[in-house]
Structures are given as C-alpha cells and as structure tokens.
Amino acid sequence: MTIKILAVIFVGLASGLAVGAGFVAFLTVLGVIPRLTQLSKTMKMIHHYEWGVVFGALTGVCASLRDPELGISAFVLVPLGLTGGVFVGMLAAGLTEALNVFPILAKRINLDGKIVILIMAMVFGKIFGSIFQWIFFVHH
Amino acid sequence: MEFFIKNNLLPILTTHEIFVLEVNVLETTIYIRMRNRVQSPPNGIILLKDAAQIIAPETILPDLKLLQIHQLSEEDGNIVVIDIMNVIGRITKQFGDLEVQTIGPAQTIIEVVAKKKGVSIPFFLLIWFLLFFGSAMTLMNFHDDVSMKSVQEKIYTIITGKHDAKPLLFQIPYSIGLGLGMILFFNHVFKKRINDEPSPLEVEMFNYQMDLDNYVILHENKESMKRVHDD
C-alpha cells in the first residue's frame, strides 16, 4: 500500500515537474519577461517576476483542481481579462518574432520602413477575431 | 639578374638594392576603411571615395579619392562585392609603393538601385488583409484548441459564484488586452514609441540584413572561395 502511495506521489511530482519546466522554458524562449523588464527598466526586480509567474501558475493549479467559488463582484473580471489578454498577446507576438515572419515579408514587398502597418494588421486581426468569436461564433 | 636567381647564385650587388627599397616603402602610409554598404545607380562608376573612407597625405589624397575602383555593367546584377585586395591592387598599380593600412570590413557591398520603387497599393492592401484575416483565424483556432471558452466560464464561476455561458465581462477586456500585448511587445503605439530602445523587430530586421550581407560577401565575391575545379 505504502509503495503504491509513494509511486503515485512520485508520478505526480514527476509530471508536475515536467509541465512546470516546460512552461518556464516556453516563456524563456519567447522572451516575454525580459521584454517587460526592458520596457519598464526594472531589471533588478526580475527575481520577483519569477516568483510572480510561479505563484500565478500555482493559483491556476488550485483554481482548476479544487473549483473554489469566491462569490464577489463580476467587475473584478475586467482587469483579470485585460491582463490575461495582454499576456497572451505578448506570447503571440513573441512567437511571431521567433518565426521571423515580418523581416522577410517586409523585405519582399519593399516596405522596410513601414512594418508598423503590417503589425497593426495582425493586432487588429487578433482583436477582431477574438471579439467575433466570443460574441457571435460560440453560438454555432 | 634572372640568370643569377634561377641558378641560386645571389650576387653581392643585391644587398645594396634591398637597402634602397626599404627606404622608399616607409615613405607614405594611407589608411583605408571599406564601407559596409554603398548604393549606386546602374552603370555607375565606383570611385574609391564612394567605397571607402581614406586617410592619406594631402599630396595624393585628391587623386586617391577619384581612383576608379569598379565600372558597373549589366552583367553585374543587383549586388557587387568589391574585395579589399582588389582595391589595394589598383592603388599600388597607380601610385606605386604606398603602404596601405586597412581597417574594418574587408569588402564593400555595392547595391545597384534602379529607380526607387514605390509600394503598389493593391498589393499592399492584399497583404494587409491577408495578415488581418490570417491572424483573426489563427487566434480563433488557438482559442478552440486550448478550450479557452470553458476556462473563461470556469473563471467567471470562481469569481462570481454564478454560471454564465457568455462571460463577456471577462472576454471583451481579454480581447483588447490581446492587441495591447502585441503592441507592447513590439514597442509601437502606432507610430509613437514607449521608449528609445529598438524594438525586437528592428533588431530582427537588422540581424536578417546582416545574414543576407554575409551570404552575399561569401557567394558574390569570387575571390572568397576557391573550388577544386577553378583555374
């Protein structure tokens, strides 16, 4: 019996370790946190940001495994949604950058100076797609 | 003289000649630094002052500046690489014994620019729409793939204790935040910047250009590679 329990604990720990390490590795590759510290000039606080990510991930684990209910105002969701969106947007931007899409595209169509317009196309496309999905698309 | 060298018989006479040569060589030194990229109209003539920065004694500087390095022709195509060895060769041919000190890059890339081409508007609009619709669809696929909808409903229930099939109060800020995050990452609020640092995209563009240049330097420059069958 104890062996079984120990085995389950071990397997749980191992899978948690793999998922956690994968998440952090993914964040590192996309360079979201360095980018944020660079923008806000808070390089010294980087360790606190690390802990922010760790506690955020743990809160997410608790929320998805234990189903708590807080019963507070729905307007708390507005900042949560906004920050969540910014995070996903930065992930998407980091991915686009890692794949080197823009430099090649801009060079092909002689648009070196005006990549901003291309970025804006993707930004508006993302906002539009997301809003469209939540308001109309989910019905079908 | 040749007879003596061929037969390994060095005459005593040469020691005197070598002494004279050494005095001449050290007379004038010029410094040359090749530019990285130079643009030129088709069929233009590339002068030394176009392709390089020069420091030289006043007496020869004007002539040196106007030294012709390369005449562009139709066969040259878009890009020509001028190797520094070539340049030194021409300088020594024209000016005799100068000591040429080279600093910096070992070659210049000449970019032949025909007429400055404008961006064609329909083509541009097509690409803009392509990116717009492509991103919209990619994002919807992503949301579906990671079951974003059920997660958002769950978050709504956690916070409020009620169930809502369309928690728009969470979803609309999320959607706007998505765009904001991308702008933040690329450091552009339309044309205004948040701070002075180059955006990752500009760095990426620069790296891409450097890679292209490196490729061109090796592949367009006939002197930089020697194959087995080349004569």
Boltz contact constraints between the chains, C-beta under 6 A:
constraints:
  - contact:
      token1: [A, 35]
      token2: [B, 185]
      max_distance: 6.0
  - contact:
      token1: [A, 63]
      token2: [B, 158]
      max_distance: 6.0
  - contact:
      token1: [A, 68]
      token2: [B, 158]
      max_distance: 6.0
  - contact:
      token1: [A, 69]
      token2: [B, 161]
      max_distance: 6.0
  - contact:
      token1: [A, 70]
      token2: [B, 159]
      max_distance: 6.0
  - contact:
      token1: [A, 71]
      token2: [B, 161]
      max_distance: 6.0
  - contact:
      token1: [A, 74]
      token2: [B, 160]
      max_distance: 6.0
  - contact:
      token1: [A, 74]
      token2: [B, 169]
      max_distance: 6.0
  - contact:
      token1: [A, 76]
      token2: [B, 159]
      max_distance: 6.0
  - contact:
      token1: [A, 77]
      token2: [B, 159]
      max_distance: 6.0
  - contact:
      token1: [A, 77]
      token2: [B, 169]
      max_distance: 6.0
  - contact:
      token1: [A, 77]
      token2: [B, 170]
      max_distance: 6.0
  - contact:
      token1: [A, 78]
      token2: [B, 173]
      max_distance: 6.0
  - contact:
      token1: [A, 81]
      token2: [B, 170]
      max_distance: 6.0
  - contact:
      token1: [A, 81]
      token2: [B, 173]
      max_distance: 6.0
  - contact:
      token1: [A, 81]
      token2: [B, 174]
      max_distance: 6.0
  - contact:
      token1: [A, 82]
      token2: [B, 173]
      max_distance: 6.0
  - contact:
      token1: [A, 82]
      token2: [B, 177]
      max_distance: 6.0
  - contact:
      token1: [A, 84]
      token2: [B, 174]
      max_distance: 6.0
  - contact:
      token1: [A, 85]
      token2: [B, 174]
      max_distance: 6.0
  - contact:
      token1: [A, 85]
      token2: [B, 177]
      max_distance: 6.0
  - contact:
      token1: [A, 85]
      token2: [B, 178]
      max_distance: 6.0
  - contact:
      token1: [A, 86]
      token2: [B, 177]
      max_distance: 6.0
  - contact:
      token1: [A, 86]
      token2: [B, 180]
      max_distance: 6.0
  - contact:
      token1: [A, 86]
      token2: [B, 181]
      max_distance: 6.0
  - contact:
      token1: [A, 88]
      token2: [B, 178]
      max_distance: 6.0
  - contact:
      token1: [A, 89]
      token2: [B, 178]
      max_distance: 6.0
  - contact:
      token1: [A, 89]
      token2: [B, 181]
      max_distance: 6.0
  - contact:
      token1: [A, 89]
      token2: [B, 182]
      max_distance: 6.0
  - contact:
      token1: [A, 90]
      token2: [B, 181]
      max_distance: 6.0
  - contact:
      token1: [A, 90]
      token2: [B, 185]
      max_distance: 6.0
  - contact:
      token1: [A, 93]
      token2: [B, 182]
      max_distance: 6.0
  - contact:
      token1: [A, 93]
      token2: [B, 185]
      max_distance: 6.0
  - contact:
      token1: [A, 97]
      token2: [B, 200]
      max_distance: 6.0
  - contact:
      token1: [A, 102]
      token2: [B, 201]
      max_distance: 6.0
  - contact:
      token1: [A, 103]
      token2: [B, 204]
      max_distance: 6.0
  - contact:
      token1: [A, 103]
      token2: [B, 205]
      max_distance: 6.0
  - contact:
      token1: [A, 103]
      token2: [B, 208]
      max_distance: 6.0
  - contact:
      token1: [A, 110]
      token2: [B, 117]
      max_distance: 6.0
  - contact:
      token1: [A, 110]
      token2: [B, 119]
      max_distance: 6.0
  - contact:
      token1: [A, 111]
      token2: [B, 119]
      max_distance: 6.0
  - contact:
      token1: [A, 116]
      token2: [B, 188]
      max_distance: 6.0
  - contact:
      token1: [A, 118]
      token2: [B, 131]
      max_distance: 6.0
  - contact:
      token1: [A, 119]
      token2: [B, 186]
      max_distance: 6.0
  - contact:
      token1: [A, 121]
      token2: [B, 128]
      max_distance: 6.0
  - contact:
      token1: [A, 121]
      token2: [B, 131]
      max_distance: 6.0
  - contact:
      token1: [A, 121]
      token2: [B, 132]
      max_distance: 6.0
  - contact:
      token1: [A, 122]
      token2: [B, 131]
      max_distance: 6.0
  - contact:
      token1: [A, 122]
      token2: [B, 135]
      max_distance: 6.0
  - contact:
      token1: [A, 123]
      token2: [B, 179]
      max_distance: 6.0
  - contact:
      token1: [A, 123]
      token2: [B, 182]
      max_distance: 6.0
  - contact:
      token1: [A, 125]
      token2: [B, 132]
      max_distance: 6.0
  - contact:
      token1: [A, 125]
      token2: [B, 135]
      max_distance: 6.0
  - contact:
      token1: [A, 125]
      token2: [B, 136]
      max_distance: 6.0
  - contact:
      token1: [A, 126]
      token2: [B, 135]
      max_distance: 6.0
  - contact:
      token1: [A, 126]
      token2: [B, 139]
      max_distance: 6.0
  - contact:
      token1: [A, 126]
      token2: [B, 178]
      max_distance: 6.0
  - contact:
      token1: [A, 126]
      token2: [B, 179]
      max_distance: 6.0
  - contact:
      token1: [A, 127]
      token2: [B, 175]
      max_distance: 6.0
  - contact:
      token1: [A, 127]
      token2: [B, 179]
      max_distance: 6.0
  - contact:
      token1: [A, 128]
      token2: [B, 136]
      max_distance: 6.0
  - contact:
      token1: [A, 129]
      token2: [B, 136]
      max_distance: 6.0
  - contact:
      token1: [A, 129]
      token2: [B, 139]
      max_distance: 6.0
  - contact:
      token1: [A, 129]
      token2: [B, 140]
      max_distance: 6.0
  - contact:
      token1: [A, 130]
      token2: [B, 139]
      max_distance: 6.0
  - contact:
      token1: [A, 130]
      token2: [B, 175]
      max_distance: 6.0
  - contact:
      token1: [A, 130]
      token2: [B, 178]
      max_distance: 6.0
  - contact:
      token1: [A, 131]
      token2: [B, 175]
      max_distance: 6.0
  - contact:
      token1: [A, 133]
      token2: [B, 140]
      max_distance: 6.0
  - contact:
      token1: [A, 133]
      token2: [B, 143]
      max_distance: 6.0
  - contact:
      token1: [A, 134]
      token2: [B, 171]
      max_distance: 6.0
